[in-house]
Amino acid sequence: GDKDRIAAVKAERRRSFGIRVAASRFRQDNRGFYIDRAANTISDALTSIKHISRRTAQKLFEWRERQYKTFSDLLADMEFDPAFDSHAVDILIRLGYFQEFGSAGKLLKVHAAFHEGEIRFSKAHIPATQQKRLTALRAFERSLEESGVPLAEQIRFEVEYAGAPLTVCERERDLYAVLDVDERYSPKLRLYSVSTGRTGVMKVKKPLFRTQPFKGGDMLRILDWQRRPAYQYIDGKPCPRPGVSELWLEAYEKI
């Protein structure tokens, strides 16, 4: 339950052992931490995701061997099971949990059609109507092209619901997600590098921060930064700490 300690452990295991945090996936046992030794990754328990219950995680584990030709068929099974609600399924789609069925953008459209519009499916329908709607949903799903979610939107969602970003995009070398901001003294921010998946701490001077404020969950493009000696106060006077430096944000833009 201690987010700072968990973040420190994750940073250490990546730095020392190259172990990355990966998104959870359908057919894994995500009732607890899932270890993929071949890929050198660890996935958090589904219950660590906001709004995902232990009952939902258990049911997904029980269904791991089921075979589905389309995502619509899986949604139909979920419709009849009290372990699932529309909001939880939407969160799992956005976090890439069902990627074996397609991209998040595509599956969100299928999910919306399943619950809204002319071909929506409901357990309240008679069996003949259910079969007719499911056939139409399968056809609609097959007609869709793969489509993703905008990168900044995806990372914001991961921070909000998973507690930390999971997406890595190597070409975005200057793009960072703000995980949290400590505004005491010179604001100190914990950042996630979208290009490497690593986290780190930077500081920013208060006048610059007040001119261009940001908060946890925001996305920044860093334009300039500096490494400076770290100081500590002794008898009320700032004294440099030997061999210790800090990173300072000099110029940025909020995405």
Buried (B, 14 or more C-beta within 10 A) or exposed (E): EEEEEBBEEBEEBBEEEEBBBBBBBBEBBBBEEBBBEEEBBBBBBBBBBEEBBEEBBBBBBEBEEEEBEBBBBBBBEBBEEEBBEBEBBBBBBBBBBBBEBBBBBBBBBBBEBBBEEEBBBEEEBEEEEBEBBBEBBBEBBEEBEEEEBEBBEBBBBBBEBBBBBBBBEEEBEEBBBBBBBEEEEBBBBBBBBBBEBBBEEBBBEEEBBEEEEBEEBBBBBBEEBEEEEEEEEEEEEEEEEEEEEBBBBBEBEEB
